[in-house]
Amino acid sequence: MVLKAMLNGALVMGCLACALFFVRFWRASRDRLFAFFALAFLGMGFNWLALALLEVDDERRHFVYVLRLISFLLILYAIWDKNRVGRGKVS
Amino acid sequence: MVEAVYILCGLTSLACTVLLLRGYRRTRARLLLWSGLCFVALAVSNVILFVDLVLFPGRDLAVWRSASALVGIGTLLYGLIWDSA
């Protein structure tokens, strides 16, 4: 149980650190891709925070995974958005 | 419904992996490589999630799920700190 909590805590911290890096890149380059990545990793961080705080049998547990899904969809949207803008510049 | 969310988590993370690594192959931007590797581990974590909660609900693979995700996030952090600045 302690190991699980520790791993989840490390994941929350890691995700927030990644999100901060992407915020820094976004501020430096003003590239929307980095802003989306920062948001996605923030979402993933909250996902693991909620998983660490909720009891194993808690029914709301399943809804937490929707947050993870939204984070992954944000990354997909960010890549699609980047490719679209890139194509626009070429033509 | 719940199973659908787990499956979609797995599929979207897999799609992220493919797109990021394909982007790396095209542009050779190191950040895309680290992000892609991160999503490889996150996809593995999501597959373990599905196996754990849907296929074999009696088993508790939570440590493996979190550990594989942590490997991914750790890889990305390594890349962000040492390689992409």
Backbone of each chain as nested JSON, in Angstrom:
{
  "chains": [
    {"id": "A", "residues": [
      {"number": 1, "name": "MET", "atoms": {"N": [0.833, -1.21, 0.0], "CA": [0.0, 0.0, 0.0], "C": [0.869, 1.262, 0.0]}},
      {"number": 2, "name": "VAL", "atoms": {"N": [1.922, 1.22, 0.84], "CA": [2.822, 2.374, 0.916], "C": [3.53, 2.565, -0.424]}},
      {"number": 3, "name": "LEU", "atoms": {"N": [3.934, 1.419, -1.041], "CA": [4.63, 1.485, -2.332], "C": [3.723, 2.108, -3.391]}},
      {"number": 4, "name": "LYS", "atoms": {"N": [2.442, 1.694, -3.398], "CA": [1.487, 2.248, -4.361], "C": [1.359, 3.752, -4.188]}},
      {"number": 5, "name": "ALA", "atoms": {"N": [1.211, 4.179, -2.938], "CA": [1.059, 5.612, -2.658], "C": [2.306, 6.378, -3.09]}},
      {"number": 6, "name": "MET", "atoms": {"N": [3.469, 5.77, -2.841], "CA": [4.723, 6.428, -3.2], "C": [4.842, 6.571, -4.722]}},
      {"number": 7, "name": "LEU", "atoms": {"N": [4.499, 5.48, -5.439], "CA": [4.57, 5.52, -6.907], "C": [3.615, 6.583, -7.455]}},
      {"number": 8, "name": "ASN", "atoms": {"N": [2.383, 6.608, -6.898], "CA": [1.413, 7.596, -7.372], "C": [1.879, 9.017, -7.073]}},
      {"number": 9, "name": "GLY", "atoms": {"N": [2.466, 9.211, -5.894], "CA": [2.992, 10.526, -5.544], "C": [4.095, 10.952, -6.5]}},
      {"number": 10, "name": "ALA", "atoms": {"N": [4.982, 9.999, -6.83], "CA": [6.073, 10.297, -7.769], "C": [5.5, 10.654, -9.144]}},
      {"number": 11, "name": "LEU", "atoms": {"N": [4.431, 9.949, -9.544], "CA": [3.815, 10.222, -10.845], "C": [3.223, 11.632, -10.884]}},
      {"number": 12, "name": "VAL", "atoms": {"N": [2.534, 12.021, -9.791], "CA": [1.944, 13.362, -9.73], "C": [3.05, 14.409, -9.863]}},
      {"number": 13, "name": "MET", "atoms": {"N": [4.101, 14.228, -9.079], "CA": [5.223, 15.178, -9.102], "C": [5.867, 15.223, -10.494]}},
      {"number": 14, "name": "GLY", "atoms": {"N": [6.097, 14.042, -11.073], "CA": [6.725, 13.965, -12.395], "C": [5.886, 14.671, -13.45]}},
      {"number": 15, "name": "CYS", "atoms": {"N": [4.566, 14.432, -13.418], "CA": [3.676, 15.054, -14.408], "C": [3.683, 16.567, -14.258]}},
      {"number": 16, "name": "LEU", "atoms": {"N": [3.646, 17.039, -13.009], "CA": [3.641, 18.489, -12.798], "C": [4.959, 19.1, -13.275]}},
      {"number": 17, "name": "ALA", "atoms": {"N": [6.076, 18.393, -13.035], "CA": [7.376, 18.895, -13.499], "C": [7.396, 18.976, -15.022]}},
      {"number": 18, "name": "CYS", "atoms": {"N": [6.896, 17.919, -15.69], "CA": [6.838, 17.929, -17.167], "C": [5.968, 19.095, -17.641]}},
      {"number": 19, "name": "ALA", "atoms": {"N": [4.808, 19.284, -16.97], "CA": [3.899, 20.364, -17.359], "C": [4.614, 21.715, -17.248]}},
      {"number": 20, "name": "LEU", "atoms": {"N": [5.393, 21.902, -16.179], "CA": [6.117, 23.168, -16.002], "C": [7.138, 23.388, -17.115]}},
      {"number": 21, "name": "PHE", "atoms": {"N": [7.846, 22.306, -17.499], "CA": [8.807, 22.409, -18.606], "C": [8.093, 22.861, -19.879]}},
      {"number": 22, "name": "PHE", "atoms": {"N": [6.925, 22.245, -20.132], "CA": [6.207, 22.603, -21.364], "C": [5.69, 24.043, -21.308]}},
      {"number": 23, "name": "VAL", "atoms": {"N": [5.3, 24.504, -20.101], "CA": [4.885, 25.9, -19.96], "C": [6.063, 26.814, -20.299]}},
      {"number": 24, "name": "ARG", "atoms": {"N": [7.268, 26.435, -19.851], "CA": [8.459, 27.234, -20.139], "C": [8.719, 27.288, -21.646]}},
      {"number": 25, "name": "PHE", "atoms": {"N": [8.628, 26.107, -22.3], "CA": [8.827, 26.072, -23.761], "C": [7.788, 26.927, -24.466]}},
      {"number": 26, "name": "TRP", "atoms": {"N": [6.541, 26.853, -23.943], "CA": [5.46, 27.619, -24.574], "C": [5.719, 29.118, -24.446]}},
      {"number": 27, "name": "ARG", "atoms": {"N": [6.174, 29.54, -23.253], "CA": [6.456, 30.963, -23.038], "C": [7.594, 31.441, -23.927]}},
      {"number": 28, "name": "ALA", "atoms": {"N": [8.569, 30.544, -24.164], "CA": [9.718, 30.932, -24.98], "C": [9.369, 30.972, -26.464]}},
      {"number": 29, "name": "SER", "atoms": {"N": [8.536, 30.014, -26.914], "CA": [8.31, 29.895, -28.361], "C": [6.919, 30.34, -28.804]}},
      {"number": 30, "name": "ARG", "atoms": {"N": [5.971, 30.465, -27.838], "CA": [4.572, 30.801, -28.15], "C": [3.944, 29.763, -29.079]}},
      {"number": 31, "name": "ASP", "atoms": {"N": [4.506, 28.536, -29.066], "CA": [3.976, 27.453, -29.892], "C": [2.848, 26.777, -29.105]}},
      {"number": 32, "name": "ARG", "atoms": {"N": [1.639, 26.767, -29.717], "CA": [0.458, 26.207, -29.038], "C": [0.644, 24.754, -28.615]}},
      {"number": 33, "name": "LEU", "atoms": {"N": [1.453, 24.015, -29.394], "CA": [1.695, 22.593, -29.112], "C": [2.13, 22.407, -27.66]}},
      {"number": 34, "name": "PHE", "atoms": {"N": [3.044, 23.262, -27.204], "CA": [3.575, 23.125, -25.846], "C": [2.508, 23.423, -24.8]}},
      {"number": 35, "name": "ALA", "atoms": {"N": [1.619, 24.394, -25.102], "CA": [0.547, 24.725, -24.16], "C": [-0.385, 23.515, -23.996]}},
      {"number": 36, "name": "PHE", "atoms": {"N": [-0.715, 22.86, -25.121], "CA": [-1.574, 21.673, -25.05], "C": [-0.883, 20.554, -24.264]}},
      {"number": 37, "name": "PHE", "atoms": {"N": [0.422, 20.367, -24.508], "CA": [1.16, 19.331, -23.785], "C": [1.153, 19.626, -22.283]}},
      {"number": 38, "name": "ALA", "atoms": {"N": [1.352, 20.916, -21.921], "CA": [1.347, 21.292, -20.504], "C": [-0.007, 20.96, -19.88]}},
      {"number": 39, "name": "LEU", "atoms": {"N": [-1.093, 21.313, -20.59], "CA": [-2.44, 21.024, -20.085], "C": [-2.645, 19.52, -19.916]}},
      {"number": 40, "name": "ALA", "atoms": {"N": [-2.187, 18.757, -20.916], "CA": [-2.373, 17.301, -20.872], "C": [-1.629, 16.692, -19.681]}},
      {"number": 41, "name": "PHE", "atoms": {"N": [-0.402, 17.137, -19.442], "CA": [0.349, 16.558, -18.325], "C": [-0.204, 17.016, -16.976]}},
      {"number": 42, "name": "LEU", "atoms": {"N": [-0.788, 18.227, -16.949], "CA": [-1.473, 18.681, -15.745], "C": [-2.666, 17.748, -15.469]}},
      {"number": 43, "name": "GLY", "atoms": {"N": [-3.412, 17.44, -16.518], "CA": [-4.556, 16.524, -16.381], "C": [-4.119, 15.161, -15.885]}},
      {"number": 44, "name": "MET", "atoms": {"N": [-3.011, 14.64, -16.457], "CA": [-2.515, 13.325, -16.027], "C": [-2.09, 13.371, -14.561]}},
      {"number": 45, "name": "GLY", "atoms": {"N": [-1.474, 14.497, -14.158], "CA": [-1.057, 14.655, -12.758], "C": [-2.262, 14.573, -11.832]}},
      {"number": 46, "name": "PHE", "atoms": {"N": [-3.354, 15.28, -12.203], "CA": [-4.567, 15.238, -11.389], "C": [-5.172, 13.839, -11.382]}},
      {"number": 47, "name": "ASN", "atoms": {"N": [-5.056, 13.145, -12.529], "CA": [-5.551, 11.776, -12.629], "C": [-4.896, 10.906, -11.554]}},
      {"number": 48, "name": "TRP", "atoms": {"N": [-3.581, 10.977, -11.45], "CA": [-2.891, 10.117, -10.487], "C": [-3.08, 10.602, -9.048]}},
      {"number": 49, "name": "LEU", "atoms": {"N": [-3.262, 11.92, -8.899], "CA": [-3.542, 12.464, -7.569], "C": [-4.88, 11.902, -7.071]}},
      {"number": 50, "name": "ALA", "atoms": {"N": [-5.891, 11.946, -7.953], "CA": [-7.213, 11.44, -7.563], "C": [-7.153, 9.944, -7.275]}},
      {"number": 51, "name": "LEU", "atoms": {"N": [-6.401, 9.199, -8.11], "CA": [-6.287, 7.753, -7.891], "C": [-5.611, 7.445, -6.559]}},
      {"number": 52, "name": "ALA", "atoms": {"N": [-4.649, 8.31, -6.172], "CA": [-3.95, 8.087, -4.904], "C": [-4.859, 8.394, -3.718]}},
      {"number": 53, "name": "LEU", "atoms": {"N": [-5.765, 9.366, -3.901], "CA": [-6.588, 9.796, -2.767], "C": [-7.854, 8.963, -2.591]}},
      {"number": 54, "name": "LEU", "atoms": {"N": [-8.382, 8.397, -3.715], "CA": [-9.641, 7.64, -3.615], "C": [-9.384, 6.225, -3.09]}},
      {"number": 55, "name": "GLU", "atoms": {"N": [-10.38, 5.687, -2.38], "CA": [-10.289, 4.3, -1.907], "C": [-10.408, 3.348, -3.098]}},
      {"number": 56, "name": "VAL", "atoms": {"N": [-9.915, 2.129, -2.933], "CA": [-9.932, 1.154, -4.035], "C": [-11.356, 0.865, -4.504]}},
      {"number": 57, "name": "ASP", "atoms": {"N": [-12.302, 0.784, -3.562], "CA": [-13.674, 0.404, -3.933], "C": [-14.551, 1.59, -4.307]}},
      {"number": 58, "name": "ASP", "atoms": {"N": [-13.988, 2.781, -4.271], "CA": [-14.791, 3.971, -4.55], "C": [-15.347, 3.914, -5.976]}},
      {"number": 59, "name": "GLU", "atoms": {"N": [-16.667, 4.116, -6.099], "CA": [-17.312, 4.022, -7.421], "C": [-16.855, 5.136, -8.362]}},
      {"number": 60, "name": "ARG", "atoms": {"N": [-16.483, 6.265, -7.765], "CA": [-16.091, 7.403, -8.624], "C": [-14.747, 7.164, -9.29]}},
      {"number": 61, "name": "ARG", "atoms": {"N": [-14.058, 6.133, -8.867], "CA": [-12.724, 5.819, -9.388], "C": [-12.696, 5.746, -10.919]}},
      {"number": 62, "name": "HIS", "atoms": {"N": [-13.774, 5.165, -11.468], "CA": [-13.799, 4.966, -12.921], "C": [-13.816, 6.303, -13.678]}},
      {"number": 63, "name": "PHE", "atoms": {"N": [-14.483, 7.304, -13.061], "CA": [-14.589, 8.592, -13.742], "C": [-13.223, 9.28, -13.849]}},
      {"number": 64, "name": "VAL", "atoms": {"N": [-12.322, 8.926, -12.921], "CA": [-10.994, 9.531, -12.932], "C": [-10.271, 9.192, -14.237]}},
      {"number": 65, "name": "TYR", "atoms": {"N": [-10.563, 7.985, -14.769], "CA": [-9.882, 7.56, -15.996], "C": [-10.355, 8.367, -17.203]}},
      {"number": 66, "name": "VAL", "atoms": {"N": [-11.56, 8.978, -17.077], "CA": [-12.032, 9.851, -18.151], "C": [-11.083, 11.05, -18.272]}},
      {"number": 67, "name": "LEU", "atoms": {"N": [-10.584, 11.524, -17.122], "CA": [-9.629, 12.638, -17.116], "C": [-8.356, 12.246, -17.867]}},
      {"number": 68, "name": "ARG", "atoms": {"N": [-7.917, 10.993, -17.647], "CA": [-6.724, 10.5, -18.355], "C": [-6.996, 10.464, -19.853]}},
      {"number": 69, "name": "LEU", "atoms": {"N": [-8.2, 9.969, -20.204], "CA": [-8.571, 9.884, -21.62], "C": [-8.547, 11.268, -22.261]}},
      {"number": 70, "name": "ILE", "atoms": {"N": [-9.1, 12.264, -21.541], "CA": [-9.13, 13.634, -22.065], "C": [-7.697, 14.144, -22.276]}},
      {"number": 71, "name": "SER", "atoms": {"N": [-6.792, 13.807, -21.352], "CA": [-5.393, 14.233, -21.497], "C": [-4.77, 13.659, -22.765]}},
      {"number": 72, "name": "PHE", "atoms": {"N": [-5.016, 12.351, -23.014], "CA": [-4.464, 11.716, -24.215], "C": [-5.07, 12.34, -25.471]}},
      {"number": 73, "name": "LEU", "atoms": {"N": [-6.382, 12.64, -25.403], "CA": [-7.041, 13.249, -26.561], "C": [-6.468, 14.646, -26.822]}},
      {"number": 74, "name": "LEU", "atoms": {"N": [-6.118, 15.355, -25.741], "CA": [-5.502, 16.681, -25.888], "C": [-4.183, 16.575, -26.642]}},
      {"number": 75, "name": "ILE", "atoms": {"N": [-3.379, 15.545, -26.297], "CA": [-2.094, 15.348, -26.988], "C": [-2.349, 15.076, -28.471]}},
      {"number": 76, "name": "LEU", "atoms": {"N": [-3.33, 14.201, -28.744], "CA": [-3.642, 13.887, -30.147], "C": [-4.072, 15.155, -30.884]}},
      {"number": 77, "name": "TYR", "atoms": {"N": [-4.929, 15.961, -30.224], "CA": [-5.392, 17.193, -30.855], "C": [-4.207, 18.132, -31.106]}},
      {"number": 78, "name": "ALA", "atoms": {"N": [-3.293, 18.193, -30.104], "CA": [-2.134, 19.082, -30.227], "C": [-1.296, 18.706, -31.452]}},
      {"number": 79, "name": "ILE", "atoms": {"N": [-1.08, 17.39, -31.65], "CA": [-0.266, 16.936, -32.789], "C": [-0.984, 17.254, -34.097]}},
      {"number": 80, "name": "TRP", "atoms": {"N": [-2.304, 16.988, -34.11], "CA": [-3.092, 17.261, -35.32], "C": [-3.043, 18.746, -35.637]}},
      {"number": 81, "name": "ASP", "atoms": {"N": [-3.215, 19.575, -34.594], "CA": [-3.205, 21.032, -34.746], "C": [-1.861, 21.512, -35.295]}},
      {"number": 82, "name": "LYS", "atoms": {"N": [-0.781, 20.923, -34.757], "CA": [0.573, 21.297, -35.187], "C": [0.779, 20.951, -36.666]}},
      {"number": 83, "name": "ASN", "atoms": {"N": [0.357, 19.746, -37.036], "CA": [0.511, 19.316, -38.438], "C": [-0.29, 20.208, -39.388]}},
      {"number": 84, "name": "ARG", "atoms": {"N": [-1.499, 20.604, -38.935], "CA": [-2.37, 21.435, -39.755], "C": [-1.715, 22.792, -39.99]}},
      {"number": 85, "name": "VAL", "atoms": {"N": [-1.206, 23.391, -38.893], "CA": [-0.555, 24.701, -39.014], "C": [0.68, 24.587, -39.908]}},
      {"number": 86, "name": "GLY", "atoms": {"N": [1.446, 23.487, -39.729], "CA": [2.658, 23.268, -40.524], "C": [2.348, 23.206, -42.007]}},
      {"number": 87, "name": "ARG", "atoms": {"N": [1.261, 22.477, -42.307], "CA": [0.874, 22.34, -43.705], "C": [0.46, 23.685, -44.292]}},
      {"number": 88, "name": "GLY", "atoms": {"N": [-0.241, 24.466, -43.445], "CA": [-0.703, 25.788, -43.888], "C": [0.455, 26.689, -44.282]}},
      {"number": 89, "name": "LYS", "atoms": {"N": [1.557, 26.558, -43.525], "CA": [2.72, 27.42, -43.789], "C": [3.397, 27.048, -45.101]}},
      {"number": 90, "name": "VAL", "atoms": {"N": [3.422, 25.739, -45.391], "CA": [4.108, 25.262, -46.594], "C": [3.385, 25.741, -47.839]}},
      {"number": 91, "name": "SER", "atoms": {"N": [2.04, 25.608, -47.849], "CA": [1.29, 25.924, -49.065], "C": [1.084, 27.425, -49.25]}}
    ]},
    {"id": "B", "residues": [
      {"number": 1, "name": "MET", "atoms": {"N": [-19.351, 0.299, -20.129], "CA": [-19.027, 1.729, -20.154], "C": [-17.611, 1.961, -19.606]}},
      {"number": 2, "name": "VAL", "atoms": {"N": [-17.381, 1.373, -18.412], "CA": [-16.062, 1.534, -17.789], "C": [-14.991, 0.904, -18.675]}},
      {"number": 3, "name": "GLU", "atoms": {"N": [-15.325, -0.287, -19.196], "CA": [-14.369, -0.992, -20.052], "C": [-14.037, -0.143, -21.278]}},
      {"number": 4, "name": "ALA", "atoms": {"N": [-15.079, 0.543, -21.792], "CA": [-14.863, 1.372, -22.978], "C": [-13.837, 2.468, -22.687]}},
      {"number": 5, "name": "VAL", "atoms": {"N": [-13.915, 3.061, -21.483], "CA": [-12.96, 4.122, -21.125], "C": [-11.544, 3.555, -21.058]}},
      {"number": 6, "name": "TYR", "atoms": {"N": [-11.4, 2.36, -20.459], "CA": [-10.074, 1.739, -20.372], "C": [-9.527, 1.457, -21.779]}},
      {"number": 7, "name": "ILE", "atoms": {"N": [-10.403, 0.894, -22.637], "CA": [-9.958, 0.568, -24.001], "C": [-9.566, 1.841, -24.748]}},
      {"number": 8, "name": "LEU", "atoms": {"N": [-10.391, 2.895, -24.595], "CA": [-10.097, 4.158, -25.285], "C": [-8.791, 4.774, -24.772]}},
      {"number": 9, "name": "CYS", "atoms": {"N": [-8.548, 4.664, -23.443], "CA": [-7.276, 5.147, -22.881], "C": [-6.109, 4.431, -23.567]}},
      {"number": 10, "name": "GLY", "atoms": {"N": [-6.24, 3.104, -23.702], "CA": [-5.186, 2.313, -24.337], "C": [-4.982, 2.734, -25.787]}},
      {"number": 11, "name": "LEU", "atoms": {"N": [-6.095, 2.866, -26.517], "CA": [-5.994, 3.185, -27.945], "C": [-5.434, 4.587, -28.176]}},
      {"number": 12, "name": "THR", "atoms": {"N": [-5.906, 5.564, -27.369], "CA": [-5.417, 6.935, -27.58], "C": [-3.934, 7.051, -27.223]}},
      {"number": 13, "name": "SER", "atoms": {"N": [-3.51, 6.348, -26.159], "CA": [-2.086, 6.433, -25.806], "C": [-1.234, 5.772, -26.888]}},
      {"number": 14, "name": "LEU", "atoms": {"N": [-1.776, 4.699, -27.476], "CA": [-1.068, 4.033, -28.572], "C": [-0.966, 4.96, -29.786]}},
      {"number": 15, "name": "ALA", "atoms": {"N": [-2.066, 5.653, -30.066], "CA": [-2.065, 6.591, -31.199], "C": [-1.063, 7.718, -30.952]}},
      {"number": 16, "name": "CYS", "atoms": {"N": [-1.01, 8.221, -29.718], "CA": [-0.028, 9.275, -29.375], "C": [1.389, 8.765, -29.631]}},
      {"number": 17, "name": "THR", "atoms": {"N": [1.652, 7.517, -29.183], "CA": [2.981, 6.921, -29.367], "C": [3.366, 6.92, -30.845]}},
      {"number": 18, "name": "VAL", "atoms": {"N": [2.456, 6.396, -31.676], "CA": [2.752, 6.263, -33.104], "C": [3.003, 7.636, -33.733]}},
      {"number": 19, "name": "LEU", "atoms": {"N": [2.124, 8.607, -33.42], "CA": [2.251, 9.933, -34.035], "C": [3.534, 10.642, -33.594]}},
      {"number": 20, "name": "LEU", "atoms": {"N": [3.857, 10.526, -32.291], "CA": [5.058, 11.206, -31.784], "C": [6.324, 10.593, -32.382]}},
      {"number": 21, "name": "LEU", "atoms": {"N": [6.381, 9.246, -32.436], "CA": [7.588, 8.605, -32.972], "C": [7.692, 8.811, -34.484]}},
      {"number": 22, "name": "ARG", "atoms": {"N": [6.527, 8.87, -35.161], "CA": [6.539, 9.166, -36.593], "C": [7.039, 10.585, -36.833]}},
      {"number": 23, "name": "GLY", "atoms": {"N": [6.6, 11.498, -35.942], "CA": [7.063, 12.89, -36.009], "C": [8.563, 12.971, -35.794]}},
      {"number": 24, "name": "TYR", "atoms": {"N": [9.073, 12.148, -34.868], "CA": [10.524, 12.144, -34.616], "C": [11.28, 11.659, -35.838]}},
      {"number": 25, "name": "ARG", "atoms": {"N": [10.741, 10.599, -36.482], "CA": [11.417, 10.054, -37.663], "C": [11.487, 11.104, -38.779]}},
      {"number": 26, "name": "ARG", "atoms": {"N": [10.445, 11.935, -38.845], "CA": [10.388, 12.938, -39.912], "C": [11.269, 14.145, -39.596]}},
      {"number": 27, "name": "THR", "atoms": {"N": [11.178, 14.638, -38.346], "CA": [11.846, 15.914, -38.038], "C": [13.148, 15.755, -37.262]}},
      {"number": 28, "name": "ARG", "atoms": {"N": [13.338, 14.56, -36.633], "CA": [14.528, 14.305, -35.801], "C": [14.583, 15.239, -34.589]}},
      {"number": 29, "name": "ALA", "atoms": {"N": [13.449, 15.822, -34.173], "CA": [13.417, 16.657, -32.966], "C": [13.459, 15.727, -31.749]}},
      {"number": 30, "name": "ARG", "atoms": {"N": [14.487, 15.923, -30.896], "CA": [14.704, 14.992, -29.785], "C": [13.525, 14.971, -28.811]}},
      {"number": 31, "name": "LEU", "atoms": {"N": [12.863, 16.13, -28.677], "CA": [11.739, 16.205, -27.74], "C": [10.639, 15.216, -28.131]}},
      {"number": 32, "name": "LEU", "atoms": {"N": [10.453, 15.056, -29.449], "CA": [9.437, 14.112, -29.925], "C": [9.83, 12.681, -29.575]}},
      {"number": 33, "name": "LEU", "atoms": {"N": [11.146, 12.382, -29.612], "CA": [11.608, 11.035, -29.253], "C": [11.296, 10.751, -27.781]}},
      {"number": 34, "name": "TRP", "atoms": {"N": [11.645, 11.7, -26.899], "CA": [11.41, 11.481, -25.468], "C": [9.916, 11.374, -25.181]}},
      {"number": 35, "name": "SER", "atoms": {"N": [9.105, 12.246, -25.825], "CA": [7.655, 12.173, -25.618], "C": [7.128, 10.836, -26.121]}},
      {"number": 36, "name": "GLY", "atoms": {"N": [7.631, 10.399, -27.28], "CA": [7.187, 9.121, -27.846], "C": [7.513, 7.959, -26.919]}},
      {"number": 37, "name": "LEU", "atoms": {"N": [8.753, 7.956, -26.382], "CA": [9.158, 6.884, -25.463], "C": [8.298, 6.914, -24.2]}},
      {"number": 38, "name": "CYS", "atoms": {"N": [7.984, 8.123, -23.737], "CA": [7.115, 8.272, -22.562], "C": [5.767, 7.606, -22.836]}},
      {"number": 39, "name": "PHE", "atoms": {"N": [5.222, 7.842, -24.037], "CA": [3.908, 7.284, -24.351], "C": [3.954, 5.777, -24.613]}},
      {"number": 40, "name": "VAL", "atoms": {"N": [5.122, 5.253, -24.999], "CA": [5.248, 3.788, -25.094], "C": [4.95, 3.185, -23.717]}},
      {"number": 41, "name": "ALA", "atoms": {"N": [5.603, 3.759, -22.68], "CA": [5.412, 3.235, -21.323], "C": [3.984, 3.485, -20.83]}},
      {"number": 42, "name": "LEU", "atoms": {"N": [3.42, 4.659, -21.175], "CA": [2.048, 4.943, -20.746], "C": [1.066, 3.978, -21.421]}},
      {"number": 43, "name": "ALA", "atoms": {"N": [1.347, 3.633, -22.687], "CA": [0.485, 2.671, -23.386], "C": [0.583, 1.301, -22.713]}},
      {"number": 44, "name": "VAL", "atoms": {"N": [1.806, 0.894, -22.349], "CA": [1.981, -0.379, -21.631], "C": [1.189, -0.348, -20.323]}},
      {"number": 45, "name": "SER", "atoms": {"N": [1.268, 0.784, -19.619], "CA": [0.538, 0.938, -18.356], "C": [-0.963, 0.789, -18.578]}},
      {"number": 46, "name": "ASN", "atoms": {"N": [-1.458, 1.354, -19.675], "CA": [-2.894, 1.26, -19.958], "C": [-3.316, -0.155, -20.357]}},
      {"number": 47, "name": "VAL", "atoms": {"N": [-2.418, -0.876, -21.031], "CA": [-2.718, -2.272, -21.37], "C": [-2.792, -3.095, -20.078]}},
      {"number": 48, "name": "ILE", "atoms": {"N": [-1.83, -2.852, -19.159], "CA": [-1.853, -3.565, -17.869], "C": [-3.128, -3.209, -17.102]}},
      {"number": 49, "name": "LEU", "atoms": {"N": [-3.556, -1.942, -17.207], "CA": [-4.794, -1.501, -16.555], "C": [-5.98, -2.335, -17.032]}},
      {"number": 50, "name": "PHE", "atoms": {"N": [-6.065, -2.528, -18.357], "CA": [-7.17, -3.303, -18.93], "C": [-7.084, -4.76, -18.472]}},
      {"number": 51, "name": "VAL", "atoms": {"N": [-5.873, -5.327, -18.535], "CA": [-5.687, -6.724, -18.109], "C": [-6.057, -6.871, -16.628]}},
      {"number": 52, "name": "ASP", "atoms": {"N": [-5.626, -5.908, -15.826], "CA": [-5.83, -5.96, -14.373], "C": [-7.305, -5.856, -14.007]}},
      {"number": 53, "name": "LEU", "atoms": {"N": [-7.997, -4.828, -14.546], "CA": [-9.35, -4.539, -14.081], "C": [-10.444, -5.238, -14.876]}},
      {"number": 54, "name": "VAL", "atoms": {"N": [-10.177, -5.629, -16.112], "CA": [-11.235, -6.229, -16.932], "C": [-11.002, -7.728, -17.145]}},
      {"number": 55, "name": "LEU", "atoms": {"N": [-9.797, -8.114, -17.565], "CA": [-9.56, -9.528, -17.888], "C": [-9.382, -10.384, -16.638]}},
      {"number": 56, "name": "PHE", "atoms": {"N": [-8.556, -9.919, -15.699], "CA": [-8.327, -10.682, -14.457], "C": [-8.596, -9.798, -13.239]}},
      {"number": 57, "name": "PRO", "atoms": {"N": [-9.877, -9.529, -12.926], "CA": [-10.18, -8.592, -11.838], "C": [-9.694, -9.077, -10.467]}},
      {"number": 58, "name": "GLY", "atoms": {"N": [-9.44, -10.363, -10.332], "CA": [-8.999, -10.893, -9.04], "C": [-7.576, -10.483, -8.681]}},
      {"number": 59, "name": "ARG", "atoms": {"N": [-6.799, -10.187, -9.685], "CA": [-5.397, -9.839, -9.437], "C": [-5.244, -8.35, -9.197]}},
      {"number": 60, "name": "ASP", "atoms": {"N": [-4.215, -7.982, -8.466], "CA": [-3.952, -6.566, -8.244], "C": [-2.597, -6.207, -8.852]}},
      {"number": 61, "name": "LEU", "atoms": {"N": [-2.659, -5.571, -10.016], "CA": [-1.415, -5.217, -10.713], "C": [-1.145, -3.712, -10.605]}},
      {"number": 62, "name": "ALA", "atoms": {"N": [-1.726, -3.067, -9.581], "CA": [-1.633, -1.605, -9.475], "C": [-0.182, -1.129, -9.438]}},
      {"number": 63, "name": "VAL", "atoms": {"N": [0.674, -1.89, -8.742], "CA": [2.077, -1.475, -8.646], "C": [2.73, -1.494, -10.026]}},
      {"number": 64, "name": "TRP", "atoms": {"N": [2.417, -2.535, -10.815], "CA": [2.997, -2.64, -12.159], "C": [2.515, -1.52, -13.068]}},
      {"number": 65, "name": "ARG", "atoms": {"N": [1.201, -1.2, -12.918], "CA": [0.636, -0.104, -13.717], "C": [1.367, 1.191, -13.432]}},
      {"number": 66, "name": "SER", "atoms": {"N": [1.469, 1.509, -12.139], "CA": [2.098, 2.778, -11.756], "C": [3.58, 2.772, -12.098]}},
      {"number": 67, "name": "ALA", "atoms": {"N": [4.239, 1.62, -11.895], "CA": [5.682, 1.556, -12.149], "C": [5.974, 1.803, -13.631]}},
      {"number": 68, "name": "SER", "atoms": {"N": [5.174, 1.181, -14.524], "CA": [5.455, 1.372, -15.951], "C": [5.177, 2.822, -16.354]}},
      {"number": 69, "name": "ALA", "atoms": {"N": [4.115, 3.409, -15.781], "CA": [3.838, 4.82, -16.093], "C": [4.97, 5.705, -15.586]}},
      {"number": 70, "name": "LEU", "atoms": {"N": [5.5, 5.362, -14.415], "CA": [6.587, 6.166, -13.836], "C": [7.852, 6.08, -14.689]}},
      {"number": 71, "name": "VAL", "atoms": {"N": [8.1, 4.897, -15.274], "CA": [9.243, 4.762, -16.187], "C": [9.077, 5.744, -17.352]}},
      {"number": 72, "name": "GLY", "atoms": {"N": [7.834, 5.83, -17.865], "CA": [7.566, 6.738, -18.98], "C": [7.761, 8.19, -18.606]}},
      {"number": 73, "name": "ILE", "atoms": {"N": [7.14, 8.606, -17.513], "CA": [7.251, 10.006, -17.087], "C": [8.714, 10.323, -16.747]}},
      {"number": 74, "name": "GLY", "atoms": {"N": [9.401, 9.348, -16.136], "CA": [10.816, 9.542, -15.797], "C": [11.655, 9.73, -17.052]}},
      {"number": 75, "name": "THR", "atoms": {"N": [11.359, 8.943, -18.098], "CA": [12.089, 9.075, -19.366], "C": [11.909, 10.465, -19.952]}},
      {"number": 76, "name": "LEU", "atoms": {"N": [10.665, 10.938, -19.944], "CA": [10.385, 12.263, -20.504], "C": [11.097, 13.342, -19.685]}},
      {"number": 77, "name": "LEU", "atoms": {"N": [11.044, 13.208, -18.358], "CA": [11.711, 14.192, -17.497], "C": [13.219, 14.21, -17.76]}},
      {"number": 78, "name": "TYR", "atoms": {"N": [13.799, 13.012, -17.922], "CA": [15.224, 12.915, -18.231], "C": [15.529, 13.699, -19.507]}},
      {"number": 79, "name": "GLY", "atoms": {"N": [14.692, 13.449, -20.531], "CA": [14.887, 14.134, -21.804], "C": [14.731, 15.639, -21.669]}},
      {"number": 80, "name": "LEU", "atoms": {"N": [13.715, 16.057, -20.912], "CA": [13.458, 17.492, -20.764], "C": [14.611, 18.177, -20.033]}},
      {"number": 81, "name": "ILE", "atoms": {"N": [15.177, 17.482, -19.051], "CA": [16.226, 18.106, -18.236], "C": [17.582, 18.082, -18.943]}},
      {"number": 82, "name": "TRP", "atoms": {"N": [17.952, 16.949, -19.533], "CA": [19.311, 16.793, -20.06], "C": [19.453, 17.048, -21.549]}},
      {"number": 83, "name": "ASP", "atoms": {"N": [18.337, 16.923, -22.285], "CA": [18.496, 16.857, -23.733], "C": [17.843, 17.993, -24.507]}},
      {"number": 84, "name": "SER", "atoms": {"N": [16.76, 18.553, -23.955], "CA": [15.958, 19.456, -24.788], "C": [16.131, 20.922, -24.461]}},
      {"number": 85, "name": "ALA", "atoms": {"N": [16.895, 21.217, -23.403], "CA": [16.995, 22.626, -22.985], "C": [17.748, 23.459, -24.012]}}
    ]}
  ]
}
